[in-house]
Amino acid sequence: MKTKTILKIVAVIALLFIGNRFYNHVTAWGGIGIMVLALLLAVYFIFKPINNNKTTNNEES
């Protein structure tokens, strides 16, 4: 369980660094796209467990 969480965090951080490097050395819009993708994944990884807990709590009641 913990390793999955750590891998998700590392993946988001890696995408941010790759996006920054891409932004600076290749093309700005490509780098912005990669960084936006990383931010969307981070938001998804935060909100998915919250929604799972809500549905689990509602089923138990």
Legacy VTK file of the C-alpha trace (Angstrom):
# vtk DataFile Version 3.0
C-alpha trace
ASCII
DATASET POLYDATA
POINTS 61 float
0.000 0.000 0.000
2.731 2.449 0.938
4.837 1.631 -2.096
1.942 2.485 -4.421
1.555 5.869 -2.753
5.277 6.560 -2.943
5.361 5.561 -6.625
2.467 7.913 -7.379
4.247 10.802 -5.669
7.502 10.046 -7.493
5.660 9.819 -10.821
4.041 13.239 -10.354
7.330 14.838 -9.297
9.151 13.217 -12.226
6.533 14.508 -14.671
6.940 18.014 -13.281
10.718 17.873 -13.749
10.391 16.396 -17.236
7.837 19.061 -18.136
10.143 21.787 -16.880
13.077 20.431 -18.874
10.880 20.052 -21.963
9.595 23.622 -21.478
13.096 25.061 -21.261
14.835 23.100 -24.011
12.323 21.840 -26.569
8.986 23.627 -26.765
7.049 25.699 -24.280
3.580 24.333 -25.054
4.743 20.738 -24.811
6.291 21.426 -21.408
3.144 23.167 -20.222
1.093 20.187 -21.376
3.273 17.732 -19.460
3.144 19.859 -16.298
-0.643 20.219 -16.548
-0.896 16.441 -16.943
1.189 16.023 -13.783
-1.049 18.410 -11.867
-4.209 16.650 -13.065
-2.765 13.303 -11.969
-1.908 14.762 -8.558
-5.475 16.034 -8.119
-6.851 12.665 -9.262
-4.621 10.780 -6.816
-5.818 13.037 -3.987
-9.553 12.932 -4.712
-9.941 9.275 -5.715
-9.325 7.907 -2.177
-11.651 10.537 -0.709
-14.482 9.442 -3.004
-13.817 5.762 -2.254
-14.072 6.446 1.475
-17.384 8.271 1.033
-18.943 5.407 -0.924
-17.624 2.839 1.562
-19.024 4.813 4.496
-22.420 5.165 2.794
-22.646 1.430 2.110
-21.860 0.575 5.736
-24.601 2.839 7.117
LINES 1 62
61 0 1 2 3 4 5 6 7 8 9 10 11 12 13 14 15 16 17 18 19 20 21 22 23 24 25 26 27 28 29 30 31 32 33 34 35 36 37 38 39 40 41 42 43 44 45 46 47 48 49 50 51 52 53 54 55 56 57 58 59 60
